[in-house]
C-alpha cells in the first residue's frame, strides 16, 4: 500500500470535441411516454454555487431531472417518473463512543516496539517505561488514516486506560489495522484481525460489553506489519438499538432534487452524510385513473445503501445494496387521490463492510466523496396481474440462434410466450414457447455486433392468455460472442466473434463534480463513452461502480466493450458481509446480463475485500456462461477465471519508475491483460476541484509532454502483444476531485491529449503485425557497456571495422551530462558539443531483420560495419521522468550484419541543454 504522489505543474488547454452522433437507433424508446407528476409548488431550489460544475448542470431543474425512460432493455409504453423535488430530513442514529479513535482528536497511548514481557495486556501491568504517543500509529502514506505517531517497524504494542460511567448493553470495536492485529480488553483477547483495512471498520463483538466495567478499563493492542504502509488505531463503540433509526423526524429540513444524492451540488442540499444519521425522503403521488385495474410497481434505480419504503404509513418493503435496481408492488397500499410516499435510508459508508467502491466519509487521494440515498431514477409502472418480469437473452453465433427465457410475475395460468426479432419493420425470426423455458429463434445470416459495427436487432416479447396478448415489452439484442481462443503460436487470446481482438480502453469510475455518482443529464452520461470512442478505444473498464441501465444501453448502441467490476467492500469481516456481497454480486449479473456490451465480470479489485475468490469466479462462470471472468484485477490471483490481470503504473517495463511491473509470462489457458496503467497527470487551472490542488501518479507539464509519454506507453504495449498481451486499461477517463490523472478534466471541458497523435497510436494496437524485438547487443541502460570514444573529429573511415581507434579513450555508457537526467545513470561524462563512439560485437548468426534500441539527446548517426543504417533527429527525453528507449526498425540484416565480429559506430551532436547517447542492436521477430 505505497502511494506515490507528485504535484503537477504547467498547463496546455485542448478543447473537448463535440459529442459524436449515435451509430444505432434509439430502439423502442420513442414509444415510451412520460407522465410527469413532479411536485411543482413554488420551492426555492438551486445547486451549490461554490463547486466545480459541468456544462450540463445548467440544464437540470426540478421539472427536468433525468426525464429519460430508465430501463431501455425492457420497455413498456406507460410509466411515470417520480424524479423531482422531494422533502428531506436527516435524523441521528446514535452510535456513541466509549473510547474514541484518533480520527478527529488524536488520543494519547503508551507504546513500545520491543516485545514486552508476559502480562503486558493486563490492567495492572506497569507501562511507565513505555513511550507516550498520539494515535494513530503508522507511516504517513497509509491511506485514509491520520497518523499521530510514526511507526515503521514490524511490531507495535499499545495500551490505553479509559473510564466508563455505565456499561453498554452492546458494544464493538472501531478499528483501522494494517496489518494483523490482536485487541485485548481488561486483559482478555476479544478479537484477532488478519490482513489490512483501508478504512475504519465497525465490528460488533459480544465479548467487549461483557468485559467492560464501571470505572477504569484498559485496552491493549498488538499490531504486526510485513511490508508496505502500516497503521493501527482502535476505539470502542456502543451499538444502540435499531429503533433509533425508525423514529420519524418531527419536521422535514427542506427539499432535495431526486435522483441526485444529498452530498451533491445538484441535489440542492450539498450536505455530508454518514452512518450515524438516517436520511428521510417524502413526497406525494397520485396514480393516473387510466391505470386502474392494473398492478402498480414502484421502481428504484439505486439507493445507497439500506432503505425502507412506506406508503401511507405502511411499510411496503426494504432493500440492502447500493447499486442494483429493485421494485415493490404497491397496489394494495394505495388509496384514491394523493398518497404519501416515504423512503428511509441509512448508509454506513466508511464505517461498514458493505460494497461501496471508492466512496469515503473523508475523501482524499484515490478515494472520493460518498453517495448516500437515492441516486438513480424513481418511477412508477402499471402492469397486468400476470406480467413479464424478466428476460434472459443469450445469443449463439456459432449456431445462428438466439435463446430467450421469459419469467413472469402473477397468479399463474398464463404460460404462453410469443417472441419476434426484427430489423426495422422487417421480421426476421419468431417463435412460440412456454414461460420459464429457453425459446430458440433462428437468426439467418446474423449481423455480428462489434465496436466497429454495433448492430442491434429489435425484440418484441408478448405474454398470451387464451391466445390473447395480456402483456408485451420491447427489447433489443445483439449477435456477439466473447471467448478465449488460441493463436497460431498457441497463446491464449480474447476472441470477439471467434476472432482475436486487442482490447484497449479507459478505467472509468463514473464520478461527476455536480452529481457525484449521478451524471447531470443523459447527454452527459453518454458523452464520456463518446469521448472514449473518439480517442480510438474499443473498451471501458467500469471501475468498482455499477451505472444506471441507460449507460450500458449507450455502450450497446455506440459500440464499446465493457469490463464490469463488482463494487468492492473494504474487508470480508464476517459471514454476514460475505453473504451480502454475494447477493449484490448476483444482483449485478442479473441486472446486466442482457446488455451485449458487457463482456467481462470482475468480482474483486486489488484484494479489497477479496475472499473465496476461486469459488466466486467459478460460480460466475457457471451462472453466466456467455461472458469471461477475471478472478481479481491486480495483486491477488489464485489461478481461477479466464483472465490474469496485473496492474502497472505508469506501464509495463518502465524499470526506472516505481510501481512499474513486467507483464507476466503467457499462460496456457488464461489470457494476460494489464488491468490498470497510465495515471499520468497535468493540472489545468480553472478546471480543478475545490482548492485548485491536484495530483497524478506522475506529473507532466503540458499536453505535449503527456502525449509524448502516452505514446511511449502505447509503444511498449504494442511490443508486448506478440508475447501474449491481450488487453490494457489506461487510468483514467476524467480527473476525479483531487486526482488529476484523467484524460479529461473533472468538468469534462478539456481533453488533455493531443487527439490526432493519440488516436493514431491507439489504432496501431489493433493493426499490430505481430512484431516484437529481441536484444542482440545490449544498451548500457540494461548493463553498462564498454565503448571507445573521442570528442575530437576523427580521421576519415572512423565508422568501419578496420579503423585504428587505440588512441581513443575507453568508457562505459551511458555517455552524457549528469544534470536533468533523473532516471538514468551516466557511465561516462560527455559535455562537449559532439562525441564519436565505436564498439565491436560478435554474432553467431545473422537474423532476417534487425533494429536499434537507442537513447539519443540530440541528433545521432548510427553505422554498422561502416554503413550508415539510421540517421535520427531530435531527442527522446521526456521531462526527466521517463527514460525513453526507442526501438527503431531498420530492415533486412543480410549485407549489413555478419557472423562473427561486427563494428558499431555512433556520432551524436548536441546543440543545447543536457545530452546523452546509448545504442544497442535488436533482432526483429514476427509472429506467423
MARTIBA-178588 format. One line per field, with one value per residue (C-alpha): x, y, z; residue in one letter. Coordinates in pm, whole numbers, plus 50000, padded with zeros to 5 digits. Layout:
% residues N
xx <- c(X;...) $
yy <- c(Y;...) $
zz <- c(Z;...) $
balo <- c(a;...) $
END
This chain:
% residues 928
xx <- c(50000;50259;50133;50342;50215;50383;50246;50161;50284;50215;49923;49811;49438;49288;48925;48693;48533;48164;47954;47953;47637;47477;47550;47239;46870;46722;46546;46185;46215;46021;45707;45757;45560;45648;45370;45541;45377;45677;45566;45554;45494;45691;46002;46342;46598;46938;47262;47557;47748;48092;48160;48315;48028;47984;47818;47519;47435;47254;47006;46899;46583;46305;46099;46383;46574;46682;46345;46451;46299;46516;46503;46576;46636;46267;46028;45658;45473;45324;45533;45565;45881;45899;46220;46197;46166;46105;46110;46405;46524;46831;46795;47051;47111;47332;47630;47804;48174;48304;48664;48716;48965;49211;49016;48912;49102;49430;49434;49744;49859;50151;50351;50663;50807;51001;50830;50706;50705;50403;50102;50150;49778;49662;49530;49786;50087;50346;50391;50569;50884;50693;50683;50382;50243;49926;49729;49704;50042;50188;50351;50224;50143;49894;49556;49253;49406;49554;49895;49981;50298;50529;50564;50766;50896;50749;50562;50399;50228;49992;49788;49533;49310;48961;48675;48308;48010;47777;47833;47682;47438;47600;47947;48208;48539;48613;48948;49196;49457;49746;49826;49746;49615;49513;49285;49256;49002;49090;49348;49131;49168;48844;48933;49211;49228;49414;49534;49466;49191;49198;48912;48798;48566;48298;48275;48008;48166;47969;48282;48354;48048;48093;48447;48382;48319;48226;48526;48868;48921;49225;49253;49575;49665;49945;49986;50228;50341;50516;50556;50422;50234;50114;49883;49688;49410;49134;48831;48527;48174;47834;47585;47234;46904;46785;46467;46659;46673;46299;46199;46032;46156;45949;45975;46147;46450;46370;46366;46607;46619;46586;46780;47089;47246;47241;47618;47593;47556;47269;47062;47030;47142;47515;47544;47775;47607;47743;47646;47541;47243;46921;46809;46435;46256;45888;45660;45301;45198;44872;44826;44658;44299;44362;44593;44308;44274;44649;44926;45138;45513;45737;46090;46420;46724;46959;46958;47276;47265;46981;46633;46281;45978;45647;45329;45055;45236;45266;45592;45588;45939;46310;46631;47004;47259;47376;47396;47120;46768;46470;46094;45787;45427;45246;44895;44748;44887;44740;44436;44235;44385;44711;44938;45227;45549;45832;46178;46412;46783;47092;47438;47734;47988;48333;48208;48057;48169;47920;48014;48086;48363;48569;48325;48466;48336;48665;48766;49121;49377;49220;48901;48616;48302;48037;47693;47405;47039;46856;47095;46907;46561;46250;45947;45605;45489;45146;45148;44877;44808;45012;45309;45658;45912;46244;46408;46724;46868;47160;47297;47471;47653;47805;47459;47295;47036;46901;46773;46523;46384;46079;45993;45668;45502;45142;44899;44984;44770;44944;45235;45245;45500;45545;45877;45969;46304;46313;46545;46348;45999;46115;46052;46348;46253;45974;45892;45634;45718;45642;45722;46046;46173;46455;46287;46505;46492;46690;46874;46966;47298;47335;47493;47754;47788;48134;48282;48325;47967;47741;47437;47130;46820;46478;46292;45924;45805;45434;45263;44947;44643;44380;44571;44516;44806;44794;45137;45417;45758;46007;46375;46680;46969;47298;47459;47804;48032;48316;48555;48915;49090;49449;49654;49890;50157;49910;49896;49552;49374;49047;48816;48521;48302;48574;48841;49124;49070;49307;49103;49222;49030;48982;48934;48601;48492;48177;48215;48083;48164;47800;47619;47892;47764;47486;47556;47372;47194;47162;47371;47650;47622;47666;47943;48215;48151;48162;48495;48636;48534;48674;49011;49015;48944;48715;48673;48585;48655;48370;48561;48403;48071;47755;47594;47225;47079;47097;47478;47501;47236;47456;47755;47547;47446;47781;47988;48213;48318;48259;48457;48231;48370;48173;48196;48429;48392;48687;48713;48532;48490;48209;47998;47710;47914;48019;47656;47560;47846;47730;47371;47476;47711;47423;47201;47466;47485;47106;47077;47338;47333;47125;47348;47574;47845;47924;48187;48392;48295;48549;48438;48745;48991;49337;49243;48996;48754;48874;48755;48676;48782;48828;48487;48325;48495;48381;48027;48009;48140;47866;47591;47667;47834;47824;48098;48457;48564;48867;48907;49077;49211;49564;49752;49597;49545;49473;49455;49077;48871;48961;49198;49511;49515;49811;49835;50139;50183;50268;50305;50499;50879;50933;51202;51323;50986;50833;50518;50605;50589;50665;50385;50359;50450;50174;49974;49847;49473;49414;49457;49704;49593;49713;49402;49542;49823;49889;49782;49990;49853;49858;49676;49450;49390;49026;48911;49023;48823;48782;49111;49269;49501;49554;49788;49871;50077;50331;50333;50388;50399;50164;49960;50260;50456;50153;50102;50472;50457;50126;50274;50572;50333;50141;50465;50553;50206;50240;50569;50403;50114;50314;50425;50065;49922;49551;49424;49521;49337;49453;49378;49153;48859;48849;49004;48815;48823;49191;49310;49414;49530;49229;49241;48969;48930;48670;48421;48476;48570;48926;49072;49437;49583;49676;49397;49542;49866;49689;49433;49698;49896;49586;49497;49841;49744;49462;49660;49960;50160;50289;50629;50850;51220;51485;51812;52123;52354;52252;52240;52409;52072;52039;52404;52696;52873;53230;53299;53595;53519;53652;53512;53760;53674;53835;54002;53807;53688;53633;53297;53447;53582;53943;53984;54254;54089;54361;54426;54062;53954;53769;53447;53121;52779;52558;52762;52619;52576;52458;52218;51846;51858;51661;51616;51939;52293;52560;52858;53094;53063;53020;52958;53114;52916;52988;53100;53215;53169;53288;53240;53268;53026;53011;52711;52678;52407;52260;51887;51647;51564;51716;51654;51813;51738;51852;51854;51963;51987;52021;52083;52264;52405;52446;52679;52728;53034;53098;52745;52505;52196;52000;52000;51790;51695;51575;51578;51380;51394;51050;51055;51321;51063;51097;51397;51250;51448;51325;51303;51356;51307;51593;51536;51694;52011;52173;52454;52473;52534;52760;52853;53149;53283;53085;53155;52902;52991;52788;52813;52598;52585;52433;52312;52178;52081;52153;52280;52312;52366;52334;52265;52201;52106;51779;51653;51308;51067;50735;50460;50347) $
yy <- c(50000;50254;50569;50793;51148;51406;51758;51879;52191;52369;52354;52342;52350;52135;52185;51890;51755;51788;51484;51212;51104;50779;50487;50280;50361;50451;50115;50122;50421;50653;50461;50522;50816;51003;51126;51362;51430;51603;51849;52199;52408;52727;52594;52753;52514;52581;52384;52476;52776;52711;52396;52291;52214;52062;52246;52011;52128;52435;52204;52043;52167;52020;51975;51820;51581;51286;51251;50968;50621;50438;50073;50059;49682;49616;49891;49938;50240;50361;50490;50789;50949;51043;51240;51598;51777;51568;51677;51553;51531;51400;51243;51100;50729;50744;50516;50655;50619;50472;50505;50727;50658;50925;51018;51362;51415;51234;51036;50952;50590;50419;50220;50016;49847;49593;49270;49322;49061;48833;49004;49329;49320;49328;49648;49612;49593;49865;50052;50353;50271;50271;50577;50808;50890;51002;50775;50665;50488;50415;50553;50878;50748;50491;50592;50726;50748;51045;50941;51091;50894;50739;50360;50191;49875;49523;49529;49773;49726;49999;50043;50297;50341;50490;50533;50437;50561;50299;49965;49944;49663;49602;49714;49665;49782;50061;49972;50060;49784;49735;49455;49173;49290;49146;49350;49293;49447;49432;49165;48934;48876;48992;48974;48893;49063;48932;49131;49503;49757;50075;50226;50242;49948;49898;49541;49427;49195;49030;48984;49356;49457;49155;49256;49627;49758;50081;50293;50239;49998;49906;49833;49680;49613;49432;49500;49319;49451;49266;49529;49848;50116;50044;50182;50089;50273;50124;50252;50109;50198;50140;49983;50118;49959;49988;50156;50483;50473;50410;50732;50969;51327;51592;51806;51797;52016;52133;51998;51773;51716;51342;51149;51345;51230;51452;51515;51652;52015;51926;51792;52148;52028;51955;51812;51541;51232;50940;50621;50797;50951;50850;51017;51061;51140;51227;51320;51289;51082;51025;50730;50813;50694;50511;50275;50136;49759;49706;49632;49937;49884;50134;50118;50245;50254;50250;50365;50367;50169;50028;50166;50103;50227;50334;50422;50591;50493;50123;49953;49807;49667;49718;49669;49647;49721;50048;49962;49728;49823;49694;49740;49688;49613;49896;49830;49713;50014;50282;50497;50715;51058;51165;50911;50979;50805;50795;50645;50597;50541;50454;50440;50337;50427;50409;50250;49942;49640;49680;49710;50081;50117;50435;50614;50755;50970;51161;51169;51214;51060;50770;50779;51018;51183;50936;50896;50844;50783;50789;50836;50688;50740;50658;50567;50401;50143;49979;49609;49344;49094;48842;49022;48977;49021;48915;48833;48624;48676;48460;48484;48189;48298;47955;47809;48133;48122;48338;48183;48379;48279;48470;48473;48624;48757;48687;48421;48171;48014;48224;48041;48102;48340;48480;48633;48820;48958;49248;49476;49797;49690;49360;49050;48814;48543;48444;48160;48045;47884;47840;48064;47959;47759;47857;47959;47942;48178;48111;48424;48370;48523;48715;49059;49040;49314;49466;49805;49876;49770;49780;49635;49582;49381;49475;49221;49204;48967;48900;48711;48531;48403;48215;48336;48698;48930;49028;49191;49288;49451;49576;49497;49452;49211;49167;48865;48853;48605;48663;48375;48265;48105;48040;48197;48016;48010;47854;48174;48236;48537;48714;48649;48854;48661;48393;48642;48772;49132;49351;49550;49890;50148;50359;50296;50474;50547;50742;51043;51393;51718;51826;51491;51276;50929;51067;51224;51558;51461;51167;51356;51386;51015;50937;51191;51002;50697;50913;51064;50718;50614;50934;50852;50533;50300;49998;49915;50063;49907;50028;50055;49949;50111;49997;50256;50317;50098;50377;50386;50025;50096;50375;50136;49886;50149;50322;50004;49978;49663;49679;49510;49532;49549;49447;49738;49626;49632;49710;49367;49036;49079;48833;48561;48810;49055;48771;48668;49028;49061;48751;48870;49201;49023;48806;49114;49282;48987;48958;49331;49345;49002;49112;49404;49282;49538;49371;49104;49057;49023;49131;49042;49180;49467;49473;49239;49493;49274;48972;48638;48292;48428;48095;47978;48308;48315;47959;48045;48339;48120;47866;48124;48323;48108;48383;48606;48595;48625;48793;48646;48960;49266;49321;49175;48856;48600;48235;48097;48099;48257;48325;48620;48700;49072;49278;49648;49850;50225;50403;50095;49776;49772;50125;49986;50333;50433;50297;50079;49970;49595;49350;49175;48818;48530;48399;48113;47801;47870;48220;48546;48804;49167;49486;49595;49934;50153;50516;50759;51047;51385;51752;52030;52254;52580;52682;52320;52191;52063;52272;52441;52403;52126;51809;51515;51232;50916;51102;51477;51624;51987;52011;51833;51773;51604;51397;51286;51202;50983;50830;50732;50566;50366;50252;50160;49933;49777;49712;49530;49301;49189;48911;48790;48734;49068;49069;49397;49706;49968;50328;50524;50715;50884;51210;51376;51298;51550;51599;51313;51481;51191;51180;51232;51493;51750;51672;51914;51748;52082;51996;51687;51678;51461;51581;51390;51320;51174;50973;50820;50718;50542;50362;50231;50071;49842;49692;49675;49522;49300;49074;49242;49229;49276;49060;49208;49112;49382;49532;49902;50039;50102;49726;49665;49912;49852;49950;50176;50356;50726;51070;51422;51536;51498;51167;51077;50951;50591;50600;50422;50099;49783;49833;50175;50206;50355;50268;50640;50692;50682;50387;50446;50286;50405;50590;50889;51227;51504;51430;51720;51681;51302;51170;50809;50709;50654;50829;50595;50845;51222;51390;51766;51878;51951;51619;51264;50969;50612;50269;49915;49562;49276;48913;48738;48362;48400;48677;48750;48810;49165;49394;49720;49955;50038;50393;50677;50997;51358;51503;51407;51081;50884;50508;50296;49919;49779;50119;50155;50429;50238;50510;50887;51017;51377;51540;51362;51115;51264;51312;51578;51397;51146;50886;50730;50656;50387;50400;50074;50150;49905;49920;49643;49332;49227;49050;49267;49476;49232;48928;48621;48679;49023;49341;49707;49969;50338;50637;51010;51227;51607;51840;52200;52298;52167;51823;51541;51162;50875;50497;50236;49862;49618;49421;49122;49175;48887;48850;48611;48377) $
zz <- c(50000;49895;49727;49503;49495;49272;49245;48898;48723;48399;48158;47799;47723;47448;47352;47401;47083;47011;47105;46842;46665;46774;46545;46615;46651;46991;46990;47106;47332;47106;47209;47580;47715;48031;48258;48497;48831;48986;49251;49108;49416;49444;49617;49607;49460;49320;49300;49516;49385;49532;49335;49004;48766;48420;48132;48159;48512;48379;48204;48532;48705;48922;48605;48406;48635;48418;48239;48003;48016;48273;48156;47781;47776;47862;47754;47827;47686;48017;48306;48537;48667;49034;48987;49106;49437;49747;50110;50308;50668;50846;51192;51429;51453;51758;51793;52098;52160;52485;52367;52060;51784;51670;51357;51484;51810;51848;52173;52377;52418;52587;52330;52259;51951;52161;52259;52617;52894;52952;53104;52912;52824;53188;53354;53637;53403;53465;53134;53285;53084;52755;52533;52505;52162;51994;51762;51502;51482;51138;50825;50677;50327;50454;50305;50494;50841;51032;51166;51506;51578;51320;51348;51074;51246;51224;51557;51794;52131;52257;52577;52695;53001;52992;53238;53199;53400;53252;53077;52725;52651;52312;52212;51944;51807;51562;51405;51136;51111;50872;50911;51162;51499;51837;52064;52439;52681;53051;52982;52773;52399;52231;51860;51614;51275;50971;50670;50645;50603;50401;50602;50962;51027;51295;51424;51671;51931;52212;52425;52457;52660;52888;52979;53037;53391;53560;53637;53479;53189;52980;52608;52470;52107;51925;51551;51320;50981;50695;50422;50264;50451;50803;51071;51383;51563;51781;51972;52147;52031;52185;51944;52008;51915;51557;51682;51692;51314;51290;51469;51224;51200;51377;51065;50727;50668;50316;49962;49774;49399;49328;49194;49297;49625;49931;49906;49552;49447;49212;49499;49622;49966;49924;50275;50407;50547;50748;50924;51244;51065;50892;50570;50507;50180;50144;49854;49744;49443;49259;49026;48691;48673;48345;48534;48744;48735;48692;48940;49022;49057;49234;49085;49228;49001;49302;49664;49870;50093;50310;50256;50382;50191;50345;50161;50361;50680;50598;50508;50157;50162;50226;50033;50100;49829;49681;49311;49192;49079;49277;49290;49507;49417;49597;49461;49790;49979;49751;49820;49586;49534;49693;49863;50099;49994;50250;50194;50490;50420;50619;50467;50684;50409;50574;50897;50732;50533;50251;49884;49829;49572;49615;49848;50172;50457;50445;50080;49955;49721;49532;49744;49682;49819;49929;49771;50014;49947;49615;49323;49026;48880;49086;48875;48859;48611;48562;48467;48425;48704;48506;48352;48217;48495;48343;48012;47979;47629;47511;47153;46990;46674;46612;46558;46434;46711;46990;47311;47521;47860;47987;48357;48482;48795;48882;48991;48717;48448;48183;48029;47654;47507;47155;47055;46736;46620;46375;46186;46148;46040;45890;46098;46065;46316;46553;46788;47043;47374;47741;48036;48205;47907;47674;47347;47037;46738;46421;46305;45941;45829;46154;46153;46425;46686;46736;46829;46457;46375;46683;46510;46730;46650;46789;47001;47096;47369;47426;47708;47596;47781;47580;47272;47369;47448;47817;47837;47599;47620;47363;47390;47171;47132;46953;46796;46950;47123;47367;47435;47485;47188;47086;46811;46575;46847;47097;47304;47462;47312;47385;47092;46976;46735;46711;46604;46822;46926;47123;47373;47486;47682;47990;48359;48404;48760;48676;48908;48841;49024;49030;49067;49235;49129;48909;48570;48547;48224;47990;47734;47992;48071;47702;47648;47834;47614;47301;47401;47468;47117;46967;47125;46916;47208;47199;47568;47907;48243;48466;48790;49122;49030;48854;48630;48551;48278;48022;48041;47922;47659;47520;47520;47323;47065;47034;47027;47331;47515;47891;48165;48469;48822;49125;49371;49644;50018;50247;50411;50428;50803;50870;50718;50703;50495;50262;50211;50137;49887;49702;49699;49543;49301;49178;49151;48933;48696;48678;48607;48329;48167;47865;47763;47478;47551;47886;47814;48134;48502;48767;49122;49305;49261;49420;49708;49852;50043;49845;49981;49845;49507;49329;49443;49342;48999;48933;49040;48797;48514;48580;48633;48318;48055;47790;47936;48061;48424;48580;48928;49061;48884;49013;49308;49448;49175;49256;48903;48852;48575;48213;48255;48457;48529;48657;48737;48633;48683;48464;48246;48181;48166;48297;48525;48622;48773;49097;49066;48712;48663;48391;48210;48339;48113;47889;48039;47866;47910;48052;47865;48002;48045;48212;48403;48510;48377;48294;48564;48427;48526;48444;48626;48418;48609;48620;48599;48939;49233;49546;49640;49299;49417;49216;49188;48949;48970;48758;48694;48348;48246;47948;47683;47455;47734;47837;47477;47439;47747;47639;47302;47469;47686;47380;47204;47494;47495;47123;47178;47433;47211;47035;47378;47487;47598;47510;47656;47852;48055;48092;48412;48361;48182;48375;48677;48997;49279;49372;49148;48823;48607;48376;48001;48061;48333;48600;48444;48101;47943;47840;47675;47773;47498;47152;46982;46637;46771;47040;46804;46550;46824;46951;46606;46582;46871;46667;46343;46511;46276;46550;46561;46867;46939;47098;47223;47026;47162;47497;47579;47890;48050;48079;48175;48135;47801;47712;47410;47253;47225;47131;47124;46856;46489;46380;46054;45756;45775;46152;46103;45961;46119;46007;46167;46437;46749;47002;47066;47161;47525;47678;47873;47973;47860;47900;47770;47869;48123;48475;48510;48439;48397;48690;48586;48407;48529;48328;48289;48123;48134;47796;47795;47466;47150;46985;47054;46840;46968;46848;46981;46844;46899;46788;46628;46600;46339;46127;46185;45897;46013;46271;46454;46704;47065;47116;47366;47193;47301;47045;46680;46606;46308;46358;46144;46135;45963;45801;45662;45776;45890;46074;46098;46390;46471;46793;47127;47340;47689;47848;48120;48321;48445;48172;48012;47672;47498;47141;46944;46576;46289;46035;45780;45634;45812;45517;45379;45699;45984;45955;46151;46376;46461;46377;46442;46550;46533;46650;46602;46833;46836;47093;47050;47391;47734;47868;47647;47633;47388;47411;47139;47117;46837;46819;46628;46478;46540;46363;46469;46194) $
balo <- c(x;x;x;x;x;x;x;x;x;x;x;x;x;x;x;x;x;x;x;x;x;x;x;x;x;x;x;x;x;x;x;x;x;x;x;x;x;x;x;x;x;x;x;x;x;x;x;x;x;x;x;x;x;x;x;x;x;x;x;x;x;x;x;x;x;x;x;x;x;x;x;x;x;x;x;x;x;x;x;x;x;x;x;x;x;x;x;x;x;x;x;x;x;x;x;x;x;x;x;x;x;x;x;x;x;x;x;x;x;x;x;x;x;x;x;x;x;x;x;x;x;x;x;x;x;x;x;x;x;x;x;x;x;x;x;x;x;x;x;x;x;x;x;x;x;x;x;x;x;x;x;x;x;x;x;x;x;x;x;x;x;x;x;x;x;x;x;x;x;x;x;x;x;x;x;x;x;x;x;x;x;x;x;x;x;x;x;x;x;x;x;x;x;x;x;x;x;x;x;x;x;x;x;x;x;x;x;x;x;x;x;x;x;x;x;x;x;x;x;x;x;x;x;x;x;x;x;x;x;x;x;x;x;x;x;x;x;x;x;x;x;x;x;x;x;x;x;x;x;x;x;x;x;x;x;x;x;x;x;x;x;x;x;x;x;x;x;x;x;x;x;x;x;x;x;x;x;x;x;x;x;x;x;x;x;x;x;x;x;x;x;x;x;x;x;x;x;x;x;x;x;x;x;x;x;x;x;x;x;x;x;x;x;x;x;x;x;x;x;x;x;x;x;x;x;x;x;x;x;x;x;x;x;x;x;x;x;x;x;x;x;x;x;x;x;x;x;x;x;x;x;x;x;x;x;x;x;x;x;x;x;x;x;x;x;x;x;x;x;x;x;x;x;x;x;x;x;x;x;x;x;x;x;x;x;x;x;x;x;x;x;x;x;x;x;x;x;x;x;x;x;x;x;x;x;x;x;x;x;x;x;x;x;x;x;x;x;x;x;x;x;x;x;x;x;x;x;x;x;x;x;x;x;x;x;x;x;x;x;x;x;x;x;x;x;x;x;x;x;x;x;x;x;x;x;x;x;x;x;x;x;x;x;x;x;x;x;x;x;x;x;x;x;x;x;x;x;x;x;x;x;x;x;x;x;x;x;x;x;x;x;x;x;x;x;x;x;x;x;x;x;x;x;x;x;x;x;x;x;x;x;x;x;x;x;x;x;x;x;x;x;x;x;x;x;x;x;x;x;x;x;x;x;x;x;x;x;x;x;x;x;x;x;x;x;x;x;x;x;x;x;x;x;x;x;x;x;x;x;x;x;x;x;x;x;x;x;x;x;x;x;x;x;x;x;x;x;x;x;x;x;x;x;x;x;x;x;x;x;x;x;x;x;x;x;x;x;x;x;x;x;x;x;x;x;x;x;x;x;x;x;x;x;x;x;x;x;x;x;x;x;x;x;x;x;x;x;x;x;x;x;x;x;x;x;x;x;x;x;x;x;x;x;x;x;x;x;x;x;x;x;x;x;x;x;x;x;x;x;x;x;x;x;x;x;x;x;x;x;x;x;x;x;x;x;x;x;x;x;x;x;x;x;x;x;x;x;x;x;x;x;x;x;x;x;x;x;x;x;x;x;x;x;x;x;x;x;x;x;x;x;x;x;x;x;x;x;x;x;x;x;x;x;x;x;x;x;x;x;x;x;x;x;x;x;x;x;x;x;x;x;x;x;x;x;x;x;x;x;x;x;x;x;x;x;x;x;x;x;x;x;x;x;x;x;x;x;x;x;x;x;x;x;x;x;x;x;x;x;x;x;x;x;x;x;x;x;x;x;x;x;x;x;x;x;x;x;x;x;x;x;x;x;x;x;x;x;x;x;x;x;x;x;x;x;x;x;x;x;x;x;x;x;x;x;x;x;x;x;x;x;x;x;x;x;x;x;x;x;x;x;x;x;x;x;x;x;x;x;x;x;x;x;x;x;x;x;x;x;x;x;x;x;x;x;x;x;x;x;x;x;x;x;x;x;x;x;x;x;x;x;x;x;x;x;x;x;x;x;x;x;x;x;x;x;x;x;x;x;x;x;x;x;x;x;x;x;x;x;x;x;x;x;x;x;x;x;x;x;x;x;x;x;x;x;x;x;x) $
END
